[in-house]
């Protein structure tokens, strides 16, 4: 997005070389940043969904319970 905005500005600045009368009145940076944020936010959300879908569910993992930290209790020993 930023590169596209910069390219547009560059084209306006170079327009005279092509006998085109163009001027740049300003840049709406808030709109540029909002558009970039919307695009990147969507991409990040999609990446997160795909990443989560590849992880096994918590119930299918063989994780020790949090109460014992995977260690046996001294009363469990013979």
N, CA and C of each residue as an Amber inpcrd file, in Angstrom:
protein
   234
   0.8120000  -1.1900000   0.0000000   0.0000000   0.0000000   0.0000000
   0.8620000   1.2640000   0.0000000   1.8560000   1.2880000   0.8460000
   2.7090000   2.4720000   0.8950000   3.4600000   2.6540000  -0.4120000
   3.8910000   1.5550000  -0.9920000   4.6170000   1.6380000  -2.2610000
   3.6940000   2.1460000  -3.3620000   2.4370000   1.6820000  -3.3530000
   1.4940000   2.1520000  -4.3620000   1.2510000   3.6520000  -4.2280000
   1.1160000   4.1330000  -3.0010000   0.9250000   5.5660000  -2.7830000
   2.1680000   6.3380000  -3.2310000   3.3440000   5.8280000  -2.9040000
   4.5870000   6.4830000  -3.3090000   4.7300000   6.4890000  -4.8270000
   4.3520000   5.3980000  -5.4660000   4.4010000   5.3490000  -6.9360000
   3.4670000   6.3790000  -7.5570000   2.2740000   6.5380000  -6.9950000
   1.3290000   7.5220000  -7.5160000   1.9050000   8.9300000  -7.3970000
   2.5140000   9.2220000  -6.2660000   3.1430000  10.5370000  -6.0780000
   4.2680000  10.7280000  -7.0970000   5.0680000   9.7010000  -7.2850000
   6.1710000   9.7760000  -8.2400000   5.6610000  10.0340000  -9.6570000
   4.5740000   9.3880000 -10.0380000   3.9950000   9.5920000 -11.3700000
   3.5290000  11.0390000 -11.5510000   2.9200000  11.5890000 -10.5060000
   2.4740000  12.9870000 -10.5960000   3.6770000  13.9110000 -10.7350000
   4.7110000  13.6600000  -9.9610000   5.9050000  14.5090000 -10.0160000
   6.5990000  14.4160000 -11.3790000   6.5490000  13.2410000 -12.0060000
   7.2240000  13.0310000 -13.2910000   6.3150000  13.3060000 -14.4920000
   5.0730000  13.6770000 -14.2600000   4.0970000  13.8340000 -15.3460000
   4.5380000  14.8650000 -16.3760000   5.2130000  15.9070000 -15.9420000
   5.6490000  16.9640000 -16.8560000   6.5660000  16.4220000 -17.9550000
   7.3410000  15.4070000 -17.6340000   8.2410000  14.8110000 -18.6270000
   7.4650000  14.1930000 -19.7840000   6.1870000  13.8980000 -19.5260000
   5.3300000  13.3080000 -20.5630000   4.2980000  14.3160000 -21.0730000
   4.5800000  15.5990000 -20.8140000   3.7260000  16.7010000 -21.2720000
   2.3250000  16.6130000 -20.6790000   2.2800000  16.1600000 -19.4330000
   1.0110000  16.0580000 -18.6980000   1.0690000  17.0520000 -17.5530000
   0.0390000  17.8860000 -17.4720000  -0.0480000  18.8560000 -16.3860000
  -0.7800000  18.1930000 -15.2150000  -0.0540000  17.8450000 -14.1930000
  -0.6380000  17.1950000 -13.0180000  -0.1100000  17.8710000 -11.7650000
  -0.9150000  17.8500000 -10.7370000  -0.4620000  18.4300000  -9.4780000
  -0.9000000  17.5380000  -8.3210000  -0.1660000  17.6770000  -7.2490000
  -0.4540000  16.8990000  -6.0480000  -0.8930000  17.8730000  -4.9740000
  -2.1120000  17.7440000  -4.5550000  -2.6610000  18.6570000  -3.5510000
  -2.4180000  18.1660000  -2.1280000  -2.1480000  16.9170000  -1.9810000
  -1.9170000  16.3710000  -0.6430000  -2.0820000  14.8680000  -0.6480000
  -1.7960000  14.2890000   0.4930000  -1.9190000  12.8480000   0.6680000
  -2.7450000  12.6110000   1.9280000  -3.7540000  11.7840000   1.8110000
  -4.5770000  11.4220000   2.9610000  -3.9250000  10.2180000   3.6420000
  -2.9340000  10.5200000   4.5100000  -2.1730000   9.4580000   5.1470000
  -3.0550000   8.5710000   6.0100000  -4.0570000   9.1530000   6.6500000
  -4.9510000   8.3300000   7.4750000  -5.6460000   7.2740000   6.6260000
  -6.0890000   7.6500000   5.4390000  -6.7480000   6.6880000   4.5490000
  -5.7630000   5.6260000   4.0670000  -4.5380000   6.0290000   3.7510000
  -3.5210000   5.0690000   3.3050000  -3.2340000   4.0690000   4.4150000
  -3.0450000   4.5640000   5.6330000  -2.7400000   3.6920000   6.7680000
  -3.9400000   2.7990000   7.0980000  -5.1600000   3.3510000   7.0600000
  -6.3540000   2.5470000   7.3260000  -6.4990000   1.4140000   6.3130000
  -6.2560000   1.7270000   5.0530000  -6.3600000   0.7050000   4.0070000
  -5.3100000  -0.3810000   4.2140000  -4.0950000   0.0330000   4.5610000
  -3.0240000  -0.9200000   4.8050000  -3.3590000  -1.7790000   6.0260000
  -3.8880000  -1.1660000   7.0740000  -4.2590000  -1.8880000   8.2850000
  -5.3600000  -2.9030000   8.0020000  -6.3600000  -2.5090000   7.2150000
  -7.4370000  -3.4390000   6.8570000  -6.9000000  -4.6310000   6.0840000
  -6.0440000  -4.3760000   5.1230000  -5.4900000  -5.4560000   4.3140000
  -4.6260000  -6.3860000   5.1530000  -3.7000000  -5.8160000   5.9060000
  -2.7820000  -6.6380000   6.6940000  -3.5070000  -7.3440000   7.8350000
  -4.5190000  -6.6950000   8.4120000  -5.3020000  -7.3340000   9.4680000
  -6.0220000  -8.5600000   8.9490000  -6.5640000  -8.4740000   7.7440000
  -7.2350000  -9.6220000   7.1360000  -6.2640000 -10.7480000   6.8360000
  -5.0970000 -10.3910000   6.3420000  -4.0740000 -11.3980000   6.0390000
  -3.6250000 -12.0780000   7.3320000  -3.4000000 -11.2930000   8.3830000
  -2.9590000 -11.8590000   9.6590000  -4.0250000 -12.7820000  10.2520000
  -5.2890000 -12.3870000  10.1660000  -6.3730000 -13.2250000  10.6910000
  -6.4520000 -14.5420000   9.9280000  -6.2830000 -14.4800000   8.6170000
  -6.3110000 -15.6950000   7.8020000  -5.1410000 -16.6130000   8.1600000
  -3.9670000 -16.0390000   8.3480000  -2.7940000 -16.8320000   8.7190000
  -3.0100000 -17.4980000  10.0730000  -3.6050000 -16.7750000  11.0090000
  -3.8570000 -17.3320000  12.3340000  -4.8560000 -18.4810000  12.2600000
  -5.9230000 -18.3190000  11.4720000  -6.9160000 -19.3900000  11.3130000
  -6.2690000 -20.6370000  10.7190000  -5.4450000 -20.4570000   9.6890000
  -4.7930000 -21.6040000   9.0680000  -3.8290000 -22.2770000  10.0260000
  -3.1140000 -21.4820000  10.8120000  -2.1720000 -22.0360000  11.7780000
  -2.9050000 -22.8310000  12.8500000  -4.0020000 -22.2890000  13.3590000
  -4.7720000 -22.9710000  14.3950000  -5.3890000 -24.2660000  13.8710000
  -5.7610000 -24.2960000  12.6080000  -6.3810000 -25.4990000  12.0550000
  -5.3660000 -26.6330000  11.9140000  -4.1020000 -26.3280000  11.9210000
  -3.0650000 -27.3530000  11.7930000  -2.6580000 -27.9320000  13.1400000
  -3.0240000 -27.2530000  14.2390000  -2.6600000 -27.7310000  15.5680000
  -3.6300000 -28.8080000  16.0160000  -3.1340000 -29.8300000  16.7110000
  -4.0570000 -30.8280000  17.2570000  -4.8850000 -30.1890000  18.3660000
  -6.0760000 -30.7020000  18.5800000  -6.9190000 -30.1400000  19.6330000
  -6.3060000 -30.4560000  20.9830000  -6.6560000 -29.6840000  21.9830000
  -6.0890000 -29.8900000  23.3220000  -6.4030000 -31.2830000  23.8570000
  -7.5800000 -31.7910000  23.5820000  -7.9630000 -33.0980000  24.1130000
  -7.1850000 -34.2360000  23.4630000  -6.6570000 -34.0190000  22.2690000
  -5.9180000 -35.0960000  21.6010000  -4.4360000 -35.0740000  21.9420000
  -3.9660000 -34.0280000  22.6090000  -2.5590000 -33.9790000  23.0090000
  -2.3720000 -34.7850000  24.2820000  -1.2510000 -35.4150000  24.4180000
  -0.9370000 -36.1590000  25.6370000  -0.1520000 -35.2680000  26.5740000
  -0.8570000 -34.3050000  27.1700000  -0.2090000 -33.3800000  28.0860000
  -0.4880000 -33.8230000  29.5050000   0.5150000 -33.7230000  30.3760000
   0.2680000 -34.0580000  31.7820000  -0.6770000 -33.0390000  32.3850000
  -1.3960000 -33.4410000  33.3920000  -2.3030000 -32.4970000  34.0380000
  -1.4900000 -31.4420000  34.7550000  -2.0500000 -30.2730000  34.9050000
  -1.3100000 -29.1640000  35.5040000  -1.0980000 -29.3690000  36.9900000
  -1.9080000 -30.2130000  37.6450000  -1.7810000 -30.3920000  39.0830000
  -0.5430000 -31.1990000  39.4640000  -0.0680000 -32.0840000  38.5740000
   1.0870000 -32.9120000  38.9230000   2.3180000 -32.5630000  38.1150000
   2.1760000 -31.7270000  37.1110000   3.2980000 -31.3710000  36.2440000
   3.9550000 -32.5950000  35.6450000   3.1930000 -33.6850000  35.4620000
   3.7310000 -34.8670000  34.8140000   4.5360000 -35.7640000  35.7290000
   4.6730000 -35.3800000  36.9890000   5.4350000 -36.1930000  37.9320000
   4.4650000 -37.0520000  38.7330000   4.9070000 -38.2460000  39.0550000
   4.0330000 -39.1070000  39.8510000   4.0850000 -38.6590000  41.3040000
   3.0170000 -38.8920000  41.9750000   2.9100000 -38.5500000  43.3720000
   3.6890000 -39.5910000  44.1750000   4.2870000 -39.2110000  45.2860000
   5.0790000 -40.1440000  46.0610000   4.2240000 -41.3000000  46.5710000
   2.9210000 -41.1120000  46.7120000   2.0540000 -42.1920000  47.1630000
   1.7760000 -43.2060000  46.0630000   2.1090000 -42.8600000  44.8070000
   1.8920000 -43.7690000  43.6960000   3.0000000 -44.7940000  43.5540000
   4.0910000 -44.5980000  44.2460000   5.2330000 -45.4990000  44.1060000
   5.0310000 -46.7630000  44.9510000   5.5630000 -47.8950000  44.4660000
   5.4290000 -49.1530000  45.2260000   6.2780000 -49.1750000  46.4740000
